[in-house]
């Protein structure tokens, strides 16, 4: 980095970026989600991610970084909500014939599995949920995410490996 380049890690430069982009970012997210509180939360999360990655992001690229991070975070929230709604729509099994221990173990397993899915890296989680919840093919996912089908296959493979490892440990 040359002496003339502004470093996002410098508090005054970070504040300048915040002043420059926070309002337009919030408005963009508000238009996307229709919820001002959610939009503000996403803006805060995006700036935290920028701060945590300040050494990797050039001042000139900060706006693009913020918009990309916030857009992905919003889409992840939407995908999570889809999972919640889909699960809520499923007819609930009668648990009259299941022991309380089984019910507890099943609930703990589901909680751990959901946590494991949420802890997958963003790209892997996105591909996994699009394929398993939205029933999209790898080709459809590749077109939707504007990546190669090979990239989708690789992300899915890595997601499944991590989830299998987590499930084995449960």
C-alpha positions in Angstrom: 0.0 0.0 0.0 1.5 3.4 -1.0 1.6 6.3 1.4 -1.2 8.1 -0.5 -3.7 5.3 -0.2 -6.3 5.5 2.6 -6.5 2.6 5.0 -9.9 1.5 6.2 -8.2 0.4 9.4 -7.6 4.1 10.2 -10.5 5.1 12.4 -10.9 8.5 10.7 -11.0 6.8 7.3 -13.5 4.2 8.5 -15.7 7.0 9.9 -15.4 8.8 6.5 -16.6 5.6 4.8 -19.4 5.3 7.3 -20.5 8.9 6.7 -20.3 8.4 2.9 -22.2 5.2 2.6 -24.3 4.2 5.6 -27.4 6.2 4.6 -27.5 5.0 1.0 -26.8 1.5 2.2 -29.6 1.6 4.7 -32.0 3.0 2.1 -31.0 0.3 -0.4 -31.6 -2.4 2.2 -34.9 -0.8 3.4 -36.2 -0.9 -0.2 -35.2 -4.6 -0.3 -36.7 -5.7 2.9 -39.3 -3.1 3.8 -38.2 -3.1 7.5 -36.2 -0.2 8.7 -34.9 -1.9 11.8 -33.8 -4.9 9.8 -32.1 -2.6 7.3 -30.3 -0.7 10.1 -29.1 -4.0 11.6 -27.8 -5.2 8.3 -25.9 -1.9 7.8 -24.3 -2.3 11.2 -23.3 -5.9 10.5 -21.9 -4.9 7.1 -19.7 -2.2 8.7 -18.5 -4.6 11.4 -17.5 -7.0 8.6 -15.7 -4.1 6.8 -13.9 -3.3 10.0 -12.9 -6.9 10.6 -11.6 -7.0 7.0 -10.1 -3.5 6.9 -6.7 -4.7 5.8 -8.1 -6.5 2.8 -10.4 -3.8 1.5 -9.1 -0.8 -0.4 -10.8 2.5 0.3 -11.9 2.7 -3.4 -13.6 -0.7 -3.1 -15.3 -0.1 0.3 -18.7 0.8 -1.2 -18.8 -2.3 -3.4 -17.7 -4.4 -0.4 -20.4 -3.0 1.8 -23.2 -3.4 -0.7 -22.2 -7.0 -1.6 -21.9 -8.0 2.1 -25.2 -6.5 3.0 -27.0 -7.9 0.0 -25.7 -11.4 0.8 -26.6 -11.0 4.5 -30.2 -10.0 3.5 -30.5 -13.0 1.1 -29.3 -15.3 3.8 -32.0 -13.9 6.2 -34.6 -14.5 3.4 -33.3 -18.1 2.9 -33.4 -18.7 6.6 -37.0 -17.4 6.8 -38.0 -19.7 4.0 -36.6 -22.7 5.9 -38.5 -21.6 9.0 -41.8 -21.1 7.0 -41.4 -24.4 5.2 -40.8 -26.2 8.5 -43.8 -24.5 10.0 -46.0 -25.6 7.1 -45.1 -29.3 7.5 -47.7 -31.3 9.3 -46.4 -32.1 12.7 -46.2 -35.7 13.6 -48.1 -37.0 16.5 -45.7 -37.5 19.3 -48.1 -39.7 21.4 -46.1 -42.8 20.7 -42.7 -41.4 21.1 -40.9 -41.3 24.5 -40.0 -37.9 26.0 -36.4 -38.9 25.7 -36.7 -39.5 22.0 -38.6 -36.2 21.6 -35.8 -34.4 23.4 -33.0 -36.0 21.5 -34.8 -35.2 18.2 -35.2 -31.6 19.2 -31.5 -31.4 20.2 -30.5 -33.0 16.9 -32.6 -30.5 14.9 -31.2 -27.6 16.9 -27.6 -28.8 16.3 -28.3 -29.4 12.6 -29.7 -26.0 12.1 -26.8 -24.5 14.0 -24.4 -26.5 11.8 -26.1 -25.2 8.6 -26.0 -21.7 9.9 -22.3 -22.0 10.6 -21.4 -23.1 7.1 -19.5 -20.5 5.1 -21.9 -18.2 3.2 -21.4 -19.7 -0.3 -21.8 -23.3 1.0 -24.8 -22.5 3.0 -26.4 -20.6 0.1 -25.9 -23.5 -2.3 -27.0 -26.1 0.2 -30.3 -24.3 1.0 -31.0 -23.5 -2.6 -30.6 -27.2 -3.5 -32.2 -28.9 -0.5 -34.9 -26.4 0.4 -35.8 -24.7 -2.9 -35.1 -27.9 -4.9 -33.0 -26.0 -7.4 -30.6 -28.0 -9.6 -26.9 -27.3 -9.7 -27.3 -25.7 -13.1 -30.1 -23.5 -11.9 -28.1 -22.5 -8.8 -25.1 -21.7 -11.0 -27.2 -19.4 -13.2 -28.9 -17.8 -10.2 -25.6 -17.1 -8.4 -23.7 -16.3 -11.6 -21.0 -18.9 -10.9 -19.9 -22.0 -12.7 -21.7 -25.3 -12.2 -18.4 -26.7 -11.0 -18.2 -24.0 -8.3 -21.7 -25.0 -7.1 -20.7 -28.7 -7.1 -17.6 -27.9 -5.0 -19.5 -25.7 -2.5 -22.1 -28.4 -2.1 -19.5 -31.1 -1.6 -17.8 -29.1 1.1 -21.1 -28.3 2.8 -22.1 -32.0 2.9 -18.7 -33.1 4.2 -18.9 -30.5 7.0 -22.5 -31.4 7.8 -21.8 -35.2 7.8 -18.9 -34.6 10.2 -21.1 -32.5 12.5 -23.9 -35.1 12.4 -21.5 -37.9 13.3 -20.4 -36.0 16.3 -23.9 -35.5 17.6 
